[in-house]
Amino acid sequence: MGFPDKIISAIDFSFFSKQFVTHAIFWLVAAFTALLSLVLFFHWRKYGQGGGVLAVTELIYLGVSILLLTTAYFAL
């Protein structure tokens, strides 16, 4: 029994279902990602030198973030 299994088995004795806890954790991570993204985009726009490199960096960051969150959501 690995560490994640111990966490899940501890959840069995709680008042919440496993599905509720996993969805709550996902939405907390999604909210943290959104907040971090806002901070990064603000700093990139305010302090960045601009140009094509910055635009490509923002697109790659946004695309990978959306891809990872979508994959995690459908893996629930």
Backbone torsions as a table, in degrees:
resi	resn	phi	psi	omega
1	MET	NA	115.7	-178.5
2	GLY	-83.5	177.5	-178.2
3	PHE	-59.0	-47.2	178.6
4	PRO	-61.2	-35.0	179.2
5	ASP	-65.9	-34.9	177.8
6	LYS	-66.3	-38.0	178.2
7	ILE	-65.4	-45.6	-179.4
8	ILE	-64.1	-39.8	179.7
9	SER	-69.0	-30.8	175.4
10	ALA	-68.3	-30.9	178.5
11	ILE	-68.4	-29.2	179.7
12	ASP	-57.2	-31.9	-176.9
13	PHE	-90.6	-0.3	-180.0
14	SER	-88.4	-179.4	-179.3
15	PHE	-83.4	-12.1	-175.4
16	PHE	-104.0	150.6	177.3
17	SER	-78.5	163.1	178.0
18	LYS	-62.2	-39.5	-178.6
19	GLN	-64.5	-41.4	178.6
20	PHE	-62.2	-43.7	-178.2
21	VAL	-66.5	-43.4	-179.4
22	THR	-66.1	-39.0	177.2
23	HIS	-68.4	-37.8	178.1
24	ALA	-63.8	-42.9	178.1
25	ILE	-63.7	-42.5	178.4
26	PHE	-59.0	-48.0	-177.3
27	TRP	-67.9	-30.6	173.5
28	LEU	-66.1	-42.7	177.5
29	VAL	-65.1	-40.3	178.8
30	ALA	-64.1	-41.4	178.6
31	ALA	-65.9	-40.3	177.5
32	PHE	-63.7	-41.1	178.5
33	THR	-63.6	-41.0	179.0
34	ALA	-64.7	-43.2	178.7
35	LEU	-64.1	-44.8	178.1
36	LEU	-62.5	-38.9	179.2
37	SER	-64.3	-42.5	177.4
38	LEU	-60.0	-43.1	179.0
39	VAL	-64.4	-45.4	179.8
40	LEU	-62.6	-45.9	-180.0
41	PHE	-63.9	-37.9	176.9
42	PHE	-61.1	-48.4	-178.5
43	HIS	-68.2	-37.0	178.4
44	TRP	-64.8	-38.9	180.0
45	ARG	-72.6	-40.8	-175.0
46	LYS	-77.5	-43.8	-172.5
47	TYR	-108.8	-6.4	-179.9
48	GLY	-75.2	159.3	-179.8
49	GLN	-83.4	-7.3	179.6
50	GLY	79.3	-167.1	177.8
51	GLY	92.4	-175.5	-176.6
52	GLY	-69.6	-33.2	-178.5
53	VAL	-64.2	-42.2	179.5
54	LEU	-65.4	-41.5	179.4
55	ALA	-63.5	-42.2	178.8
56	VAL	-66.4	-40.9	178.1
57	THR	-60.8	-44.1	178.8
58	GLU	-63.7	-42.4	179.6
59	LEU	-65.2	-41.8	178.6
60	ILE	-64.8	-45.8	179.4
61	TYR	-59.5	-48.2	-178.3
62	LEU	-64.4	-43.8	179.7
63	GLY	-63.2	-44.8	-179.7
64	VAL	-68.1	-39.6	178.1
65	SER	-61.1	-46.6	179.2
66	ILE	-64.4	-41.2	179.3
67	LEU	-62.4	-45.0	-179.3
68	LEU	-66.6	-42.8	179.3
69	LEU	-66.9	-38.4	177.5
70	THR	-65.7	-42.6	177.6
71	THR	-62.9	-43.2	179.0
72	ALA	-65.0	-38.4	-179.5
73	TYR	-64.8	-44.8	-178.5
74	PHE	-76.4	-13.7	175.7
75	ALA	-82.2	-13.6	178.2
76	LEU	-69.7	NA	NA
